[in-house]
Amino acid sequence: MYVFLPSTVPALTALLDRGRLEGEALPAFTADAGPDGDTEEAEYDAMYAAAEASLRMLAEDPGAPRRRVVLAAEMPDPAVERGGRHAEGVARVTVRGGVPYKKLRSAHVDDTDAAADVAEAAADPASEAAEDHELMWFGVQELRYLVEESQA
């Protein structure tokens, strides 16, 4: 199952150091378009649901770079527990037992130019400051560079 996990730059750093995203019950989102739905649109919506959750993680970690991070992973169905509908076309899920690096497919991250708006959105959950910013796609082979750039 393809899942989108909210994250932060420090959590991404830890993942790269350990070779896995640690956690017994990691919150995530997945597309739930149904048989007649638009899967691509549902995946986009699931990614942005994870981006909203990333804002909450940023609010809890004031020292983290102000960039939303969403990790996309292909997980075996038994590792994913459905948690109910989040929004139209999006399901809330829990990934059990962590996510090995080899299961990652991509990362979606704000450009550094979005930092002020992301900081505002993290500080005020009602703010829509980050909504005009599209997440950028990064292949897993680029993640180390992404972390180094964010910490510079």
N, C-alpha and C positions, 0 to 999 in steps of 0.2 A: 504494500500500500504506500502510495506517495503521500508524505506528510510534510507540513511546514511547521518548524519549531521556532518560537521566539527566542532571541538570544541578545547578547551584547558583545562588544569587542573583548572585554576581559574573559568572558565565558568562551569565546572563540579561541583566545590565546590558550586557555586551559585545555580545551579540546585538542588543539594541535600538540601541546606538550604531552598529554596523556594518551593520545591516539583514539580517544572516545569522548563523547559527551556523557558525563556521569549523571546518574539519577535513577532512582527506582520507579518514579512515576513522573515523566516529563510531559507537561501540557503541550499540545500541538493541535493543528487544524488540518482538515483534509477536504477535498472537493466531494460534494454529495449532490450531484446534479440530477440524479435519477435517470431513468432510461431515456427520457425525452429531452433532458437538459443539455446545456452547452458546457461540456467538461472544461474547456479552456477558460471560459469566463469564471466557472466555479473555482478553478485552481487559482486564478488571479485574486478572487475574493478571499480564498483561504489564506493566500500569502499575505494579504493586507490585514486580515484578522490577526495573524501572527505578528505583523508589524505593530498593531495596536497593543498587543501583549508585550512586545519589546519595549514600548514606551513605559509601561508599568514597571518593567525590570529596571529601566534607566532611572526612574523616579526613586527606586530603592538603592541605587548605587550612584551617588552624586559625583564620584571620581571617574566614572566611565566616560569615554568619549561619547559625545552626543550624536550618535549614529544608530538608527534602528538596524538590527541585524536579524535576518530570517534565514534559517538553514533548511534546505530542502533535502529530504532523505527518502530512500526507497527501503521500507521496512517490511519484514515478513508479517503477514496478517496476524499470526498468533502473538506478536509483540505489541500489537496495537489494540487498545480497548476503546470501543466507542463510548462517548459520553453524552450524546444528544446533539440536537441541532443548535448551531450558533446563530445562523442567519440563513436566509434563502440560499440554498446551494452549498452551504458550508457546515461541516460537522466538527464538533469539539471532540478530540480524542486524547488518550493518554498513551504514551510510549513507555512500555515496561522494560526495565533492565538496562537503560542507557542506549546510546547510539554509537556504534563503531564508526571510525573515520571512513572506512571503506563503503559504508552505506550512504554517505553524503553524495549528493548529485550536483549541488550548487549552493551558493550563498547569494542573498539579495540584501544590499546594504545602501544606506543613504550616501550621497556624495558629501564630501566635507563641507561644501557650500551650504548645506541644509542645517548645519549644526545649531545655529541660533533658533531656527524654527522648531527643530526637534527638541531643543532645551525648553522652549516655551511650552510645547505640547506635553513634555514629560512633567513639567511643573504644574500644569493645569489640565487635568483630564478632559475638561469641557472644551479646551482649545482645539481649533482645527488648523493650527499653524503648520503642521507637517503634511497636511492632506494634499497640498499642491506639489509635493516632491515625489517623484517616481523612484523606486528602489532600482539600483543598478545590479546587473547580473554579474556574478563572478564564478568561474570554474573552480573546482576544488584545488587545482594546482596553483591558483592565484591567492589562496587564503593566507599563506605566510606573508606575502607581499602586502596584502590588505592590512594585516595586523601591524606590521612594521610601519606602514604609512600612517595608520591611525595613532600610533604612539609617538610619532615624530613631532 
